[in-house]
Amino acid sequence: MNDYMLILASAALVSHLLLQQQPLSRLRLHVCGLASALSIALGVAGGQMLERLVVVPWQIQDLRLFLLLPWLGLLAWGVPQVLARLRPQWPTRHLALPLLGNALLLGLALQAAGDNATVLATSSTALVAGLGFWLALALFDDLHQRSQQAELPAALRGLPITLIGTGVMALAFSGFNGLFTQ
């Protein structure tokens, strides 16, 4: 359940940051989703490699966060740059700030650093979390578009309705908990 809430709360906040810029095209939303999925997959895998190659041999577990933050900052800057070079027509401008503020990436990187899972298991988990984040961004964009057209009280417009939607989605996604373990 914590993973679902981490994904959804992070997607809600990143979505809120992105949706403040009007108008937001579907292409920009999907480019942000792709950039987030790539940075999550690379960040978690790189965080686990930092843990195994630097933190554990030098026994500096207390400095784990200070090693992960520059790595994640480099990814937040580098992934949009690489996407801009591969596809110049894609709107990758100003994507570094939402990627840098992605709490999901930091949380999953810290969680994976503490686990003793294989690199393949960690990478597949990170890839699925990145794809789930992309899906959550698309769902929040749909929620935002529908809430713009609905008659809502002034106190619920913007971030409050997004956070209420986050809670409802977390309840819906918690139904998937344990579905694939049987």
C-alpha positions as CSV (number, residue, x, y, z in Angstrom):
1,M,0.0,0.0,0.0
2,N,2.9,2.4,0.7
3,D,4.2,1.9,-2.8
4,Y,0.8,2.8,-4.3
5,M,0.6,5.9,-2.1
6,L,4.1,6.9,-3.0
7,I,3.4,6.6,-6.7
8,L,0.1,8.4,-6.6
9,A,1.1,11.2,-4.3
10,S,4.3,11.9,-6.3
11,A,2.2,11.8,-9.5
12,A,-0.3,14.1,-8.0
13,L,2.3,16.7,-7.1
14,V,4.2,16.4,-10.3
15,S,1.0,16.6,-12.2
16,H,0.0,19.7,-10.3
17,L,3.3,21.3,-11.2
18,L,2.9,20.4,-14.9
19,L,-0.8,21.3,-15.1
20,Q,-0.2,24.9,-13.8
21,Q,1.3,25.7,-17.3
22,Q,-1.6,26.3,-19.6
23,P,-2.2,24.8,-22.1
24,L,-0.7,21.4,-21.6
25,S,-0.6,19.2,-24.6
26,R,-1.0,15.4,-24.5
27,L,2.4,15.1,-26.1
28,R,4.1,17.1,-23.3
29,L,2.3,14.9,-20.7
30,H,3.5,11.7,-22.4
31,V,7.0,13.0,-22.9
32,C,7.1,13.8,-19.2
33,G,5.8,10.4,-18.4
34,L,8.5,8.8,-20.6
35,A,11.2,10.9,-19.0
36,S,9.9,10.0,-15.5
37,A,9.8,6.3,-16.3
38,L,13.4,6.4,-17.7
39,S,14.7,8.4,-14.8
40,I,13.0,6.1,-12.3
41,A,14.4,3.0,-14.0
42,L,17.9,4.4,-14.3
43,G,17.8,6.1,-10.9
44,V,16.9,3.0,-9.0
45,A,19.3,0.7,-10.8
46,G,22.1,3.3,-10.4
47,G,21.2,3.8,-6.7
48,Q,21.5,0.1,-6.1
49,M,24.9,0.0,-7.9
50,L,26.1,3.0,-5.8
51,E,25.0,1.0,-2.7
52,R,26.9,-2.1,-3.7
53,L,30.0,-0.5,-5.1
54,V,30.5,2.5,-2.8
55,V,28.3,2.5,0.3
56,V,28.7,-1.1,1.5
57,P,32.5,-1.5,0.9
58,W,33.3,1.8,2.5
59,Q,30.6,1.3,5.3
60,I,29.1,4.8,4.8
61,Q,25.4,3.9,5.2
62,D,24.7,7.2,6.9
63,L,25.8,9.1,3.7
64,R,23.6,7.1,1.4
65,L,21.2,10.1,0.8
66,F,24.1,12.4,0.0
67,L,25.3,10.0,-2.7
68,L,21.9,9.5,-4.2
69,L,20.9,13.1,-4.5
70,P,23.6,14.1,-7.0
71,W,22.9,11.0,-9.0
72,L,19.2,11.8,-9.2
73,G,19.9,15.4,-10.0
74,L,22.2,14.3,-12.9
75,L,19.4,12.1,-14.2
76,A,16.8,14.9,-13.8
77,W,19.0,17.1,-16.0
78,G,20.3,14.4,-18.4
79,V,17.2,12.4,-19.3
80,P,15.4,15.5,-20.9
81,Q,18.7,16.4,-22.6
82,V,19.0,12.9,-24.2
83,L,15.3,12.9,-25.2
84,A,15.8,16.4,-26.8
85,R,18.7,15.1,-28.8
86,L,16.9,11.9,-29.9
87,R,13.6,13.7,-30.8
88,P,14.1,17.4,-31.3
89,Q,10.4,18.0,-32.0
90,W,9.4,16.7,-28.5
91,P,8.6,19.4,-25.9
92,T,11.4,18.6,-23.3
93,R,12.0,22.1,-22.2
94,H,11.5,22.7,-18.4
95,L,11.2,19.0,-17.6
96,A,14.2,19.0,-15.2
97,L,12.3,20.7,-12.3
98,P,9.4,18.2,-12.2
99,L,11.8,15.3,-12.5
100,L,14.0,16.7,-9.8
101,G,11.0,17.1,-7.5
102,N,9.9,13.5,-8.0
103,A,9.6,12.0,-4.6
104,L,8.9,8.6,-6.0
105,L,12.4,8.4,-7.5
106,L,14.1,9.2,-4.2
107,G,11.8,6.9,-2.2
108,L,12.3,3.9,-4.5
109,A,16.0,4.5,-4.8
110,L,16.4,4.5,-1.0
111,Q,14.1,1.4,-0.7
112,A,16.1,-0.5,-3.4
113,A,19.4,0.5,-1.8
114,G,18.3,-1.2,1.5
115,D,17.1,-4.4,-0.2
116,N,19.3,-7.3,-1.2
117,A,17.5,-8.0,-4.4
118,T,19.2,-8.8,-7.7
119,V,19.8,-6.1,-10.2
120,L,17.3,-7.7,-12.6
121,A,14.6,-7.8,-10.0
122,T,15.3,-4.2,-8.9
123,S,15.4,-3.0,-12.5
124,S,12.1,-4.7,-13.4
125,T,10.5,-3.2,-10.3
126,A,11.7,0.2,-11.2
127,L,10.5,-0.1,-14.8
128,V,7.0,-1.2,-13.6
129,A,7.0,1.7,-11.1
130,G,8.0,4.1,-13.9
131,L,5.2,2.8,-16.2
132,G,2.8,3.1,-13.3
133,F,3.9,6.6,-12.7
134,W,3.3,7.4,-16.4
135,L,-0.2,5.9,-16.1
136,A,-0.9,7.9,-13.0
137,L,0.2,11.1,-14.7
138,A,-2.2,10.4,-17.6
139,L,-5.0,9.6,-15.1
140,F,-4.4,12.9,-13.2
141,D,-4.4,14.8,-16.5
142,D,-7.9,13.3,-17.3
143,L,-9.0,14.2,-13.7
144,H,-7.8,17.8,-14.2
145,Q,-9.5,18.2,-17.5
146,R,-12.8,16.8,-16.1
147,S,-12.6,19.0,-12.9
148,Q,-12.1,22.1,-15.1
149,Q,-15.4,21.5,-16.7
150,A,-17.3,20.4,-13.6
151,E,-19.0,22.7,-11.2
152,L,-16.9,22.4,-8.0
153,P,-16.8,24.6,-4.9
154,A,-14.0,27.1,-4.9
155,A,-12.3,25.4,-2.0
156,L,-11.9,22.1,-3.9
157,R,-10.5,23.5,-7.2
158,G,-6.9,22.7,-8.1
159,L,-4.7,20.7,-5.7
160,P,-7.5,19.7,-3.2
161,I,-9.5,17.8,-5.8
162,T,-6.3,16.2,-7.1
163,L,-5.4,14.9,-3.6
164,I,-9.0,13.6,-3.2
165,G,-8.6,11.8,-6.5
166,T,-5.3,10.5,-5.3
167,G,-7.0,8.9,-2.3
168,V,-9.7,7.3,-4.4
169,M,-7.1,5.9,-6.9
170,A,-5.0,4.5,-4.0
171,L,-8.1,2.7,-2.7
172,A,-8.8,1.4,-6.2
173,F,-5.2,0.3,-6.7
174,S,-5.1,-1.4,-3.3
175,G,-7.5,-3.9,-4.8
176,F,-4.6,-5.2,-6.9
177,N,-2.6,-5.9,-3.8
178,G,-1.8,-9.6,-3.7
179,L,-3.5,-10.3,-7.1
180,F,-0.4,-11.7,-8.7
181,T,1.1,-13.6,-5.8
182,Q,-1.4,-16.5,-5.9
